[in-house]
Amino acid sequence: MDNKYFLTEEELMIRDMARKFADEVVAPTVTDLDRKHLFPEDQIKQLGEMGFLGAEVPEEYGGAGLNCLSHILIMEELARHSSSLASIIDAHAGLGTQPLLKAGTEEQKQKYLVPAASGETLCAFALTEPQSGSDSGGTKTSAVLDEKTNEWVINGTKAFITNIGYAKTFLVACKTDLEAKGSRGISIIIVEEGTPGFTIGKPEEKMSNHSSYSGELSFQDCRVPKENLVGELNRGFPLMMSCVDEGRLAISAVAIGMAQGVLERATRYSKQRVAFGNPICTYQGISFKLAEMAADIEACRMMLYNVCRMKEAGLPFATEATMVKMLSSEMCVNVCDKGVQILGGYGLCEEYEVERFYRDAKLLTIGEGTSEICRMIVSGSVLKQYE
Ligand SMILES: Cc1cc2nc3c(=O)[nH]c(=O)nc-3n(C[C@H](O)[C@H](O)[C@H](O)COP(=O)(O)OP(=O)(O)OC[C@H]3O[C@@H](n4cnc5c(N)ncnc54)[C@H](O)[C@@H]3O)c2cc1C
């Protein structure tokens, strides 16, 4: 659906720019990059030049100064062809730059946010650890202040961190009050790539997003300046969680864009494929699937756009962001399943692309809050609301 009535002239223009780039630059290369597990370096560079890597960052910090929905429209359009590309941007802009934007000092903004917003450098958001994913408050990576040198000494391991190999700036969750229980006593500390004691592992060999690299970080007596603390000491966990809320909007846009990509491919195929003497789209077994796919996508899209407007209006949106992440990620998995079914045997073949969407979609119900964790958050809010 075109949603012209919902979007401003500027938002439509941004969406059309992103759509043109996705159709002309991303679509022709995505299958090959995915097959070869190659990072879309050139595309990231071009998107940086277009201002799309810092869409929501104010112009004074090198960003495009766009509103929330514009950023979401960009993510949606890119994901229509490449979940990997959109996920790289989510890890960078949806998550990685957020702590700097929300709580960075002026010096940190100039040093790290400005190059990140223009795409000169990529950011990574390092919260998950091998032993604590959903239970991310269980962070064990420690940062102890050496009073003599005024440096944080970091030790520990992070897991599944996206943008490894390309990110220059890592926003790392560290336990800074070792006595504090649970998610208390965590702070966010900037670690630059190449810092002694900081090792970046190999990308995980995974089912989804072959062109986006995620893997382990290890810290062994890694020393960074005291000034690399972002935001308040020991108050990093709530800050990280507020960044995850932003990321959930971006991940929802990825889900909706991917589902849209599958709907378009499946619809075209169903008009061309003939079975029993007729195009398969003339059979209700197929056309009703297309109807359900289109309706489910539009419901999630409208919900997401509404949450963006809530954020733009300065309203709390954390629960709604979690709701839309939960629904749109599961919707995307279902739409991809229907898409493969519509393409029959060809649905399993790389050339027809729906196979890639099907693989990539599963990540959406796991990253940035699994479906179960989203249900815990939303149910907690419901139970509180209707006491
Ligand atoms: C490709 C990829 C990229 C990623 N990128 C990043 C990144 O850039 N930065 C980052 O910090 N992290 C990243 N992650 C990590 C991601 O956020 C975690 O994988 C996710 O939060 C789940 O954690 P886990 O894998 O440890 O699973 P677990 O937490 O071990 O969960 C396993 C299962 O148990 C369920 N479960 C856990 N607790 C409960 C409960 N209380 N009730 C019911 N069910 C429960 C979960 O829902 C899940 O089904 C990435 C992950 C992947 C796969």
The ligand as a Gaussian input file, in Angstrom:
#p B3LYP/6-31G(d) Opt

LIG

0 1
 C       22.938000     -12.678000      14.060000
 C       22.875000     -12.092000      15.430000
 C       23.285000     -10.784000      15.629000
 C       23.304000     -10.254000      16.929000
 N       23.786000      -8.985000      17.113000
 C       23.955000      -8.533000      18.390000
 C       24.592000      -7.291000      18.633000
 O       24.989000      -6.568000      17.710000
 N       24.767000      -6.901000      19.928000
 C       24.351000      -7.650000      20.992000
 O       24.566000      -7.241000      22.124000
 N       23.721000      -8.840000      20.785000
 C       23.522000      -9.290000      19.518000
 N       22.903000     -10.497000      19.299000
 C       22.484000     -11.305000      20.444000
 C       20.982000     -11.433000      20.589000
 O       20.445000     -10.253000      21.077000
 C       20.731000     -12.662000      21.486000
 O       21.029000     -13.814000      20.693000
 C       19.323000     -12.720000      21.983000
 O       19.072000     -11.691000      22.896000
 C       19.001000     -14.071000      22.660000
 O       19.994000     -14.408000      23.567000
 P       20.633000     -15.892000      23.533000
 O       20.998000     -16.177000      22.118000
 O       21.701000     -15.936000      24.542000
 O       19.469000     -16.854000      23.918000
 P       18.998000     -17.223000      25.414000
 O       18.839000     -15.995000      26.200000
 O       19.888000     -18.280000      25.944000
 O       17.567000     -17.831000      25.131000
 C       17.372000     -19.173000      24.661000
 C       15.866000     -19.422000      24.594000
 O       15.326000     -19.322000      25.916000
 C       14.269000     -18.384000      25.917000
 N       14.221000     -17.730000      27.223000
 C       15.228000     -17.137000      27.910000
 N       14.782000     -16.638000      29.064000
 C       13.453000     -16.913000      29.118000
 C       12.419000     -16.656000      30.056000
 N       12.650000     -15.998000      31.188000
 N       11.164000     -17.071000      29.766000
 C       10.901000     -17.738000      28.614000
 N       11.836000     -18.028000      27.683000
 C       13.097000     -17.601000      27.930000
 C       14.596000     -17.403000      24.793000
 O       13.445000     -16.697000      24.382000
 C       15.122000     -18.378000      23.754000
 O       14.052000     -18.974000      23.083000
 C       22.838000     -11.025000      18.005000
 C       22.381000     -12.329000      17.796000
 C       22.399000     -12.873000      16.528000
 C       21.941000     -14.289000      16.347000

